[in-house]
Amino acid sequence: MSLVKVHTGALLGVEAVRITVEVSVSQGIRFFIVGLADNAIRESQQRIESALVQSGFEWPHYRIVINLAPADLRKEGSHFDLPLALGILAASEAIDPEKLDAYLAVGELSLDGSVHPVRGVLPMALLARKEGFRGILVPAANGREASVVQGLDVVPLGCLNDVKAFLEGRRTEIPVLPPETSAPVRSVRDYADVRGQEAVKRAFVIAAAGNHNLLMVGSPGSGKSMMAARLPAILPPMGPEEAIQATMVHSVAGKVGPGDGLMKQRPFRAPHHTISHIAMIGGGSRPQPGEISLAHHGVLFLDELTEFKRHVLEVLRQPLEEGAVAIARAGYRVTYPADFLLVAAMNPCPCGYYNHPGKECQCGPGTIKRYLSRISGPLLDRIDLHVEIRPVSFGDMSDRPPGTGTADMATQVAMARRLQSERFQGENRPVCNARMESAHRFRHCALGAEGTRLMRHAMEAFGLSARSYEKVVKVARTIADLDGSPVIGTAHVAEALTYRTLDREIWSG
């Protein structure tokens, strides 16, 4: 009787936990897998048997018992194929298990013995380093992704025979090119192409500089989607930790392509308004990150906001406040990161022409009120900047020279972010003004007597909530940063208020 152990991992949210594959070979002809394995793992016997035979190994005609420990944690996914096959080979003495003990293994097997890519390799590689393994055995297509983790030997495998050659010393680790860490390539789409919307561009600069959520209200064709699509180009490049976190989410979701490494650009997600709430926040029978998690450290753009189902929009409230979403179902509980910049766009009425300077609105007051009531007050309260977009005139389109471009806007954002980085040095959570909590706001956002008077008047006149007050103060802090001012002046407060009190008649119907 022979007993060996092979190490792998299981995904829990965007993290990986260690799983020990225990393989026992004894007299008999039965095959058992125990330890809360899903159907994909239970069906692996046929794949593994064919892969072994096609690779020149003999299937051991013994009683094989495989235990996936810990037994109380549900395991799922085809990435268990490779460690199961290695365990069977080691237990039947076809390969030496001694060297194998220093490596964690993941991979799906084809019937011909080739090793196919799997999702979640980056979390697995981080787990291998955390648990003190020398390296990780991965499919060749996942090699660059695993190489993101420094201080870990990455062994890319094309087939089962590569494993045997490696363990016998006939094949050393194939060097995997590290992922490029250069600054992201800027989009060819430039804000200079957007004519006659300088005030709206200013709002985008403020949103990017402080990571403030933004809502655009305007008629069809006024440029809302055009400007939103250019936003990632003015955001600062992701730092190493941000890039790893964003890549982990995409890796778990299976959206890291073969040969890809660290994500270079901040994600930009624009789900259609027919999306379900599960696709938005994540979960499902087999838990997967949703759109808000795929937008982690990037932008979530919701076009035609009023067309989204109300319960889909309401699930955004917790992530917008906490930067994460906790999903609890009967069989599992996971937490996905969801620290994103929300940009939303909507028409002011069903026909789209309320307040249009050249077209008459066909909607009655009651129709407009019902239309706008699709967006709840609590959700609107969590959006820092409300901007009305007016249609561009013919003169602006044809005669006006290009306005502020992406490069200039990105420079302004970078300067403001640099000031915030210095301000929050050593702080626990904030990396930008929008993430300040009350304690940070009291330290960094003193308004002065005139600014306080202006805020008091605005709250009384427009009925602003306590959350709205905090949003205005944080936006004012960002505007001051863009001016290079260490203190928040009255002009900064006044400008911040225009983004909360803009055209109150629209929202009152």
N, C-alpha and C positions, 0 to 999 in steps of 0.2 A: 504493500500500500504506500502511495506517495502523496504528499500534501505540499503545495506551493502557494505563494501569495504574490499577486501582481497588483500594482497600484494604479488607480485612475481617479476620476472625479465625477461629481454630479452637479448640475446647475441648480442653484436655489436663488431665484431672482437673477441678478447680474453677478452674483458671486458663485464660486465653485467650492464644494466641500469634498473632503477626501473620502474615497471609497476603496475598500480592500476587496479584491477578487480572490477568494479562497477556492482552490481547485483540489479536489480529492479524487484520486484514481485507485480503484480496487477491483477485485474479481466481480464479474457481472457484465451486463450488456445494456444497462439502463442509463438514461441521461436526465439529470435533474438540475433545475435552476431555482434557487430559493433566495429570499431576501427582498420581497416587494418589487419584483421586476415587472415592467409593462410588456405589452404584446411584442413590441419591436425587439426586446431582449429575448423573450421566450422563443421567438421565431428564428433567433440567430443560429441555432444548431445547424440548420440546413445550409445557411450561407457559410458558416465556418467550416463545415465538413467539406463542402465543395472547394472552398478556397485552399484548404490544406492539401487535398488530393491534387488539385491543379498546380500547386506549387511544389509538388514532389514529396510531400510528407505522407505518412500513413495515418489514417484515422484510428485512434486507439480503441480496440474492441474490448473495452472494459466498462465497469460501472463508474460513471463520471458524475460527481456531485459538485455543483458550483454554488457558493454562497457569496452574496453581495452584502458586505458589512459596512455600516451598521444596518441591521435587518429592519429597523423601524422607520427608515427613511425611504420613501418611494423613489425608484430609479426609472428613468425613461430615456430613450434616444438610442440611435444606432452607433454612437461613438464607443459603446461597450464592446463592439465586435472584436477590435484588435486586442484589448487586454484579455478577453475571454479566450481568444485563440492562443495568445502567448501563454496563458495559464495552462491550457490543455497540452501544449507542446512541452512546456517545462515539466509538468507533472508526469508526462510519459517519457521524459528524458531525451526528447528530440533536440532540445536546446538547453544550455546551461542557465539555470535561474539566478546564479550568484550575481552576475553583472546586471541582470534585469532588475534587481532589487533597488538599484540606485536611480531608476527612471520611472516617471509617470507616463502612462500610455493612453492615447485616444485615437480613434479612427474607425471608419466603417469599411467593411470588407466587401469586395465584389466576388462573384462566383469564381472568377479566374485568379483570385488572390491579390488583385490590385487593391490599394488603399485609397479610399475616396475621402474628400474633405468633409468636415463636420462643422457644426456651429459651436460657438463658445470656447474656441481654442485659447483666446487671450485670457479669460478667467482661469482656465486650466493651467496655463503657463504661470500665472501669478500664484496660483495655489502651489505649484511645484516648487517655486522659489521660497514661498512662505514655509512649506513643510520640510525644507532642507534637502530636497532631491538634487542630484547632480544635474539632471536634465530631463527632457521630455521627448517622447517619441510621438511624432505627429504626421499626418498625411503631407506629402510634398507640397500640395497646393496651399496648405496652411502654414508653411514654414516661415514666410515673411511676417505673418501675423504673430506667431509665437516669438519671433526674434525681437519683438518690441520689448520684451522683458530682459533686462540686462542681468548678467551673472548667471546665465542658465544655458547649458548645452542643448541646442535644438537639433534633433536628429530627424530630418525629413525622410519619409518612406514612400517609395513608389509601389512596393509590393511586399508580401510576406518574406520573400527570400532576402530582401534588404535587411530585415531584422536579424535573420540568422547570420548573414555576413558581418553585420555590425557586432553582434555579440561574440562572434568567433574571432574578432580582430582583423578580419579580412576587408573590412570596410569601415573607415574612420568617419567621424562626423563630417558631413558635407557642409561647408560653410554657407550659411544663409545670409544674403545681403541684408544689412539692417535697413529698416524703413527710413525713407527720407524724412528729415526733420526741418527742412527749410520752410520759410514762410509760405503761406498758401498763395497760389497764383490768383491774382485779382481777376474778377469777372470782366469780360469784354464789354458788358453792358454798363454804361456810364450814366451817372445822374445828370451829366451835362446834356444828355439827350432829352431830358425832361424839361420842356419849356414852360415858363410862366407859372411855376409852382414853388417859388423861392420860400414862401412862408411855410409850406408843407415840408420842404427839405429841411428847414430849420427844426421842425418838430422831429424829423427822423434823426438829425444829429443829436438832439437832446435824448431821444429814446436810446440811441446806441451808446451815448456817452455815460448814461447812468443805468442802462439796462431797464428802462421804463417801458411798461406795456403801452401799446398805442392802438387807438381806434380811429379809423377814417370813415367819415360820413360824406358821401357825395354822389352825384348823378352818374349814370353809366357813361363810360368813356372818359372820365375826368383824370385817369392816370393812377388809380389806387393800386391795382395789381402791378403796374409797371414800376412804381416806386418801391413797393414791398419786395419785389424780386431782387432789387439792387441792394437791399439792406445788409446782407452778409458781407458785402465787399467793403463796408465802412466799419464793421466791427473789428476789434483788435484780434490778431491771430490767437489761437488757443495755446495756452501754456502746456508743458509736457503732461502735467497731471490732468488737466482738462481733456487733452487729446486721448489719454489712456481711458478715462472714464467714458467719453463719448464712443470710443471704439469698442469698449466692452459691451455697451448696450447693443450696438449694431452687430457685434459678434454673436451675442446670445440670440438675437433675432435672425441670424443667418444672412445678414446683409453685407458682410465683408466678403468681397469677391476674391477668387483665387489669385494669389500673388500680392494682395493688398496688405499694407501694414497699418501704421497709425493714420488716422484721418487727418488730412491737411487743412480742410476747410470746415468752418462751422456748419452743422447740418441745417438745412432749410426744408421744412416739411409743410406741405400744403394739401391736406386731405380734402376730398370732395365733401360737400354738405350732406350727402346721403350716408356718411359714415355712421356706424353703430357706436354705442358708448363703450363696448368692450374693445373695439378696434382703436378707439380714442385713448382709453386709459390703460389697456392691457388686460391680461387674464385669459380666460377661455378654458376649455377642458385640458389643454396642454398649455400652461402659462407662457405667454409671450409678451414682450414689451409693446406698449401701444404707441400711437403717434406722439403723445406728449413726452414719452421717454426717448423716442428716436430723435426728438428735437432737443435733447439734453445738451446744454451749453451752446445752443443755436437758436433758431427762429421757428416758431410755429405760426404759420399764416392761415387764417380762416377767412376766406373770401365768401361773400354773400352770407354774412353772419346770421342774419335773421332767418335764413333757410335751414339752418341746422336745427335738429330736434332739440327741444328745450332741455330734456334730461341729459342730452349729450353735452350741452354747454354747462349745465350745472355741475357736472363732475369735474370741471376745471377749477372750481373754487378752492378746494384743498391744495392741489398742486401749486396754484398761483401763490398761495401763502407760504407753503412749507418747502417747496422745491423737491418734493417726492410724493409718490402715491402708494398707499398701502392697500393691497387687494386681498380680501379674505373670502375664501370659498369653503365649501364643505370639506374638501380634501387637501387644501393647502392655504398658506398665508405667505405672501411675498411682498417685498417693497422694491419698487423701481425708482431710480432717480428721475426727476422731471423738473430741472432748473432751466427753464426756457424763457425766451423773450416772446411774448404774445403780440402779434400784429393782426388786427382784424379790420375788415372792410365791409361796408354795407351801404345800401341805398337809403335815402331819407324817408321813402314811402314806397308803396307797392309799384307805382308807375315809374318811380325813380326821379321825378322832376320837381319835387317840393323845393322851393327856394331857388329854382333854376332861373337865371336872368333872361333866358330867351324862349323857354317853353312853359306852357301852362300845366300845372299839376291837375290831374283828373280825379284825385282822391279826396274824399270828404274828411273832416276832422276826426270822426269816429273811426274811419278806416285806417287813418294814419296812426291813431292811438293804439288800435289793436295790433297793427303791424309792429310798432316799436315795443309793445309790451312783451314780445317774444324774447326780448333781452331783459333779464331780471335786474332789479336794482343792485342786489349784492354782487352780481358779476360786473356790472358797470363800475361799481365802487372800487373794484380791484384793477381797473384799467387806469393808468396814471394820466395819459394824454388823450383828450378827445379833440379831434381836428376835423373841421369842415373843409371839404375840397370843392372849390368852384370850378366850373368848366373853363377851359383855356380858350381865349378869343382867337379869332383869325390873325389879328395883328401879332399876338404873342407867338403863334405858331410859325408865322412866315417872316416877320421882320426882326423880332428880338434875337440878339446874339445868345449863344449858349450861356446858361447860368452856372451856378456853382457845380463843380464836377466831383466825382467820387474821390479823387486824390485829396482835394482840399477838405472835403468832409471827413475823410479818414484821419487826416492830420489833426483836425480839431478834436475828434473823438479820442485819438491816442494821447493828446495832451491832457484832456480831462481825466482819462483813466489813469494816467501816471500820477496825477495829483491824488486821486482816490487810493491808489496803491500805497502811496506814502502815508496818507491819513490813517488808513486801516492797518498799518503795519503792526502785527502782534495781536490784532483783534481775532475773536473766535470765528465768526461767520462771515461778516461782510467782505466782499471783494469789490463791490460797487454800491453806489448810493441807494439804489432800489432795494437792496438787501439789508439795509439798516434796520435794527430793532429799536425799541423806544430808548433804551439806555444809550445807544450810539447817537440817536437823534438829539438827545438832550446835550450830549457833549459836543457835537459837531454842527448843529443847525440852529444856533441862536439867531433870532430874527431882528432884535432891536426894537425900540419903542414904536417907530413908525411902521415897521413891517408887521408887528403884532397888532397894531390898530387896524391896518389894512386887512389882515386875516380875520379879525373879529368881525369887521363890517361885512366881509364876503360870506362868512358862515351864517350870519344872521339874515343877509339879503337873499342868499341862494339855498339856504337850508342844507349846507354841507354837513356830512357825517364826520365823526371822529376819524374814521379811516381816510376820508377825503382830505381832512386837514393834514394828516401825516403824509399822504401822497403829494400834496401841494408843496409841503416843506421840503420833501426829498427832491422834487423836481427843481425847486428854487436853488437847492444846494448844487445840483448839477449845472444849472444855468450859470451860477456863480463860478463854478469850476471852468466852464467854457470861456468865461471872461477873465480867468486867472485871478479871481478875487478870493482872498482868504475868508472874507465875511460875506454873509448874504445881505445884499442891499434891497432897498424898497423896489427898485426896478426889477430885480430878479423875482421877488414875490409877485409883483404885478403881472409879469409875463407868465409865471407858473399858473396863476389864477385864470388866465385866459384859456388854458387848456382844460379847465374843469367847469367853467361857466359859459362855454361857447354856445350861443344860440339856444338858450333854455327853452324857447318855444317849441323846438323840435321834439324835445323829450316830454314836454307837457301835452303834446298833441293839440 
